[in-house]
Amino acid sequence: MSAVDVPVRTRIDAGAMSLAVLRIATGLLFLWAFFDKAFGLGYATPAKNAWFSGGSPTKGFLGRVDVGPFQSTFRDWAGAWWADTLFMVGLLAIGVALVLGIGLRIAAVAGTLMMLLMWAAEWPPAQQNSAGEATMSTNPVIEYHVVYALVLIVVAATASGAVWGMARWWADLPFVRANPWLK
């Protein structure tokens, strides 16, 4: 091995570990959102509004949508049992997949769709809401939902689940080998 190969190998290893840290941190972000909304840990969700206490994890966010071309659709979805269930199952499944490093392709697709819908609900291109008030949007295109979607795509595309994850075990399972889209 030449002297040049050692620093390159070190950078490759550091890059793989950095992607694993990004994957796990993003997974914990999704899991935190799930547990706070499910149990009302008192951060974004008070205990009285917890999903397991009869509250709705979508009613507050979607019920207040007042900007963009889909505002009436999102308000109609607010608090619907199917929207609550899909949102919560999505948060949990995406978070678990990212932390464990398994099913990253499907987690990236589902998470990107979730982030796209949340981006559309906040509609960052708008400078005013339907009442004519400033939206306080800081960037009309690239905001945190877009960044989260890009992170999901990157961690899936780079097979980051192989570092500090269960990707190799997962890929060897017969049903995953038969359905590579589950990797």
Residue pairs with C-beta under 8 A, 6 or more apart in sequence:
16 158
16 160
16 162
16 163
17 163
17 164
19 154
19 155
19 158
19 160
19 163
20 101
20 160
20 161
20 163
20 164
20 165
22 151
22 154
22 155
22 160
23 98
23 99
23 101
23 104
23 155
23 160
23 161
23 165
24 98
24 99
24 164
26 98
26 148
26 151
26 152
26 155
27 94
27 95
27 96
27 97
27 98
27 99
27 100
28 95
28 99
29 95
29 148
30 91
30 92
30 94
30 95
30 98
30 111
31 91
31 92
31 95
31 96
31 99
33 44
33 91
33 95
34 88
34 91
34 92
34 95
35 41
36 43
36 44
36 45
37 44
37 45
37 50
37 51
37 57
37 88
37 91
38 50
38 51
38 52
38 57
38 88
39 47
39 50
39 51
39 52
40 46
40 47
40 48
40 49
40 50
40 52
40 53
40 55
41 47
45 55
45 57
47 53
48 55
49 55
49 56
49 60
51 57
51 84
51 88
56 78
56 79
56 84
57 84
57 87
57 88
58 77
58 78
58 79
58 80
58 83
58 84
58 87
59 78
59 79
59 84
60 78
61 78
61 118
61 121
62 74
62 75
62 77
62 78
62 79
62 83
62 121
63 75
63 78
63 79
65 71
65 74
65 75
65 78
65 121
65 122
66 129
66 130
66 131
67 122
67 123
67 126
67 128
67 129
67 130
67 135
68 120
68 121
68 122
68 123
68 125
68 126
69 123
70 120
70 121
70 123
71 123
71 130
74 120
74 121
77 83
87 114
90 110
90 111
90 114
93 103
93 107
93 110
94 107
94 110
94 111
94 114
94 152
97 103
97 104
97 106
97 107
98 104
98 107
98 152
98 155
100 161
100 165
100 166
100 170
101 160
101 161
101 162
101 163
101 164
101 165
101 166
101 167
101 170
102 161
102 165
102 166
102 167
102 170
103 170
103 182
103 183
104 155
104 156
104 159
104 160
104 161
104 167
104 183
105 156
105 181
105 182
105 183
106 181
106 182
107 152
107 156
108 152
108 153
108 155
108 156
108 157
111 148
111 149
111 152
112 149
112 152
112 153
115 145
115 146
115 148
115 149
115 152
116 145
116 149
118 145
119 143
119 145
119 146
122 137
122 143
122 145
123 135
124 135
124 137
124 138
124 139
124 140
124 141
124 143
125 137
125 140
125 141
126 135
126 137
127 134
127 135
127 137
128 134
128 135
129 135
137 143
154 160
155 161
159 167
161 167
161 170
162 168
167 183
170 176
170 182
170 183
171 177
171 183
175 182
176 182
176 183
